[in-house]
Amino acid sequence: MAITQTFGGGIHPHETGGGKAVTCLLPVVTAAAPARVTIALSQHAGAPAVCCVKVGDKVDLGQVIGQAQGAVSAPVHASVSGTVIALTPCVVASGKSVPAVVIENDFEDRWADTVRPCENADALTPAQIVEIARNAGLVGLGGAAFPTAVKLDVSKLDPKPDTLVVNGSECEPYLTSDHRLMLENAAQIVDGVLLAKKATGVSRAVIGVEDNKPDAVAALQSAAKDGVEVVALPAKYPQGFEKMLIFALAGRRVPNGALPSAAQCVTMNVATCAALSAAVREGKPLIERIVTVSGRVGTPCNLRVRIGTSLLDVIEQADGLAAGVRKLIVGGPMMGNAIPSLNVPITKNFGGFVALGEEGLSGEESACIRCGRCVRACPMGLMPSKIDALVRRNNYDGAIAAGAMNCMECGSCTYCCPAKRELTQSCRVAKAIARLKK
Amino acid sequence: MSKYVVSSSPHLRDSVSTARIMQDVVIALLPAAVAGVLFFGYRAAVIIALSVAAAVLSEWFYCKASHTKSTVGDFSAVVTGLLLAMNLPSTVPYWMPVLGSAIAILLCKMIWGGIGKNFMNPALCARAILSLSWASLMNTFATPAFGHFAGVDTVASATPIVSGAAGGQYSIAQLMLGNIPGTIGETCKIALLAGAAYLFMRQIISWHIPALFIGTFAACYLIATGFDLGQTLYQVFSGGLILGAFFMATDYSTSPPTAKGKLIFGIGCGLLLFIFRYCKKTPAEWCSYAILLMNVVSPLIERVSGVKSFGEVGKNG
């Protein structure tokens, strides 16, 4: 067992209605393919893909419909076979309006001829694996949607990374899609980890799983081979954050303002690893993902959903919203976005859906009592109360000097604030103003 | 307009609230308050009631007069009133807790901006003002008579700190039980420690300030007395140290928020109390003054006890 150390601070939202128990025992169900999909051309970090189909075109399953442009980008593929019926902007879960391709499903699921299993996957060179990841449109499925090929391409890095850190901690309350994947597709995850290990040339690959999922730890451990390590981590939010994970699994701190590469680490999510395996072995581009649908819905579930499916269709398969829903959350309740309407398409970074009732509303804000709970909870070692006070006085330079740029927006401070102050939001404001000033 | 609420993350909140924290402090103070009433009779109960009522009314009045939303619902005025009463002898005239609470809330808390903004502990500040203004009234302690609820002789007795210097008039058992002269809430150490345990359990206070406050004081006293354990224990459990260390010095507004700051704060309190008690050897609320002085320097401590951010160390730290 590797050395595990845990970051200071953090919170335990699981204990106050974490909601994972509702769905963690339910096997993943493949959702019915929708009659039409709306595939956003920008569902990853970096430059949007450029549309390469036109209205009326017949497209096959897995065919490229948007090509990557620029160094940090990812192509987008058709998730159904059928006819392109519109090229139109659509509003995605982040609230942005992005160009999208609407495809009418012919329900033939006719695979594109570019989708071919790889016969000699074990003989691939690192560069070939990176190329496959790029062509498959792989992005980080943990939420940030950073193009996987860019992460795996370590040719320009100096020093070279030596550790691959894989996130199976799934520390967000309610979400269980990674948990189910680890139980049901452990071998595929391990295969993806080994492929990523080869692509990056690291000497060590380690998967971290929160210890509240002992079954997932066991499943991965029995599937682990060729030196892939599986480590149980203390269940504590935000354990799954890149910097916290690297600290726990590699024993290194990523310096402020730096990327994991500065700590000679590459980080990936378990779901991304599974998708990498599918892309390499089966030639499958990223056209579907697992989505946890939980909270106040008719039947909470884990669904394997085609990218581009409307959230309305997904909710229908979960037997609709239950009574008393006040907030619609895409992603987990700690980091996710509240959306005004269900009329958004599933994108590659769509981590889950949680319908919250009154429990999702914050109480009325009152004065800071200086209790220091936020200071103790902050995993980044900041004083959120101080940053909040500075931002409210419009002293943004002071807030930056107090370290606001290091805030990862995990929400731990706001979660534990007895005065119900929007501390995380103050950090966001400080960061946004600092970026504007640059 | 969407019928759904759109707001920034996080979308879940801990159940803790300011009011809940203050209610917990009240719960933690109750055993000692009850002990005070049992030892010092009905006057103690009346003083507690008057003090709490005056504190709440003062805060309500201030909010009304300043046209701001009433903050009495956060229960902090109840805590201030209760703490002040526990710092008063049971012999004081009934106008005193009323005046004291008004001073605590209006002069020491609200005019600075209310909860979280005051720079000195309101209850202690009010106690200091009362002591300086009516020294003899504030230093007349009743001899406790357990079970003799209705009538307690208001005999002026020396506090154990004074007599202790002369050689230990009371046993440690008496100091712990609290049937000794003193202010209403400071004498029963068992009840105070039980309340403190509750605050720890509920994670309202951390160990840093009380441990360093009492630890520093005890260590200094041990050294000064040539390791006289009996006298040191006597000092620790007499006067207002236990009440002060667990319930007053830990006040959020007037102590540093970081662990490092709390350690410095606790050490400062302990050192000051030692200097005052050991060098002055006169009856006074030295514990209050030690805490009040540290309250004043708390912002300075905060400056030098900032937190270190996660990524501040070297690459492989």
Interface residues (C-beta under 8 A of the other chain):
Chain A: F7 G8 I11 P13 T16 G17 P173 K243 F247 G251 R252 R253 V254 P255 N256 G257 A258 A262 A263 V325 R326 K327 L328 I329 P333 M334 M335 G336 N337 A338 I339 P340 S341 V354 L356 E359 G360 L361 S362 G363 S366 A367 C368 I369 R370 C371 G372 R373 V375 R376 C378 P379 M380 G381 L382 M383 S385 G403 N406 E409 G411 S412 T414 Y415 C416 C417 P418 A419 K420 E422 T424 Q425 R428
Chain B: S2 Y4 V5 V6 S7 S8 S9 P10 H11 L12 R13 D14 S15 V16 S17 T18 R20 I21 T71 D74 S76 G113 G114 I115 G116 K117 Y252 S253 P257 T258 A259 G306 V307 K308 S309 F310 G311 E312 V313 G314 K315 N316 G317
